[in-house]
Amino acid sequence: MNGCSDGRRHDAIWNAALMSKRIINGADELKSLVGEHLGYSPWVDITQEQVNMFAEATGDFQWIHVDVERATAGPFGAPIAHGYLTLSLGPMLYPQVVEIRGFTMGVNYGTNKVRFMSPVPVGSRLRLGVKILDVADIAGGVQNTLEFTFEVEGAAKPSCVAEVVFRSYE
């Protein structure tokens, strides 16, 4: 699901992401970065195959996603990715932006707010930007609230903005 058909291109993208991703060491450093934008993931291609597989997995076969001919003549000019497909790319893209060290375990805790603000057309390229909104102490670790902003290359506004909550345990 990385959107790269050429293995060498994938390796180059992955290596570039690893070299540029932000490394955060422990709770104190994490807390010092509240309000800071941490960076962006590499761009990934959104394919019709991804959209079709997501439709199969979720049972959401709405024509704007899976009927290429009808969607091309429809309001977006192309099939578009499901909003939740866009959001589901967070776990793949987030580790390419930041790595938080000093914890034994991290878990997804949920989302506070999710908005799907503009479409993600099939054939477009998407990336994730990450900002730390809050870090709070919890028993055994910290709760991190992050802003995930998914952007389509060349689009005027983000496709999805979500407040995502993680818990990191020491």
Steps between C-alpha positions, in 0.01 A plus 500: 500500500794735464391602153839431345512245219877523460689337789797734455274805519340361816843442658607855414183648648527286814870581548436873455220481757721318749774760461266795548261372765499666839636299794354592840661358813264452791216679670689818592606569142151414377348751743746769390371472143130575566379736230777406258449361151724194469512461123349315208499148366608427145227521237313175427292416194129430545394220269169356389623163626535644852152650482350173375674300773372743763148466359531120525624522858228742617206419275484863385450472124361849438540586131715809565771257616472188285311579177778663298284595200217651703738672746698656215177659374398588858560801724870431570610412146654173617442228756600614848646316797273429794554749781578218739751357252680833516494495880612135506825596324609676821658189656708447184602865456544614862812287570660659193462843664596432862637232729445534873758311706521425871173312533435127510163517330273739314131454422238679296254650747255660258413824331349817638397652170517399134402712203508397132535841337575425136510191277800277434474412130629166380832567329593783735787509745444535873723582796460537875607794714526456879474759777509437877195657662530371856695261722351404836626267771302180555568202724815337363563742216359786295203568278592677176243692297622559147354685206518290185455708184465300178575707189447425133781634285390823336168524688394832651403354837567183700300188424480390863591653835479277807590531867648159572575379852776255589617369832868426554600284796841495670 
